[in-house]
């Protein structure tokens, strides 16, 4: 009987072990950009500046960063620089088709740079007749650069070398939240916060797990503890 009870206690421990939270694209909140907010890569290197008033979808988060996607590019933003207050079913991106400025038509190709610096290494050669996809801006003390995509290549090009050197992005207007969004059914973790609610509930999970684990461990110890006063018996020929 005691082995059965021990097995039950161990099962409780196994079941109560939390599974890692997986962020889902559907139903997750978005960061709201207000001011100068940079999207950085995994190493913290700035990729481009997120446009003011726009939203970026949150894929995951940790103690310091939100991991987001904007214009098809994934990176991270500092939690202290954004908020998550707002509503919309799908944020509008800022993708634009660009071409090389006519004044460079006498050349064969223009180089995309790996960073917004004339001296940086080249990412790709872009034919002057090709179309680029604008992804984001990167202002520097020496002028404006655009972070763009050409075929499968990403890189930087000076804004003045494109057909839209003064690219203006309209302010994003979010939708109004429907009044009956949460009226029909009570909110759940998935509906009311997505990945944020799941991660913020870990503290409660830990408290519950400890509450279950401590009695289970105590039961196992009590069952297998040697009885007081019992002597070992040996068979003698």
Order of alpha helices (4+ residues) and beta strands (2+ residues): alpha-beta-beta-beta-beta-beta-beta-beta-beta-beta-beta-beta-beta-beta-alpha-alpha
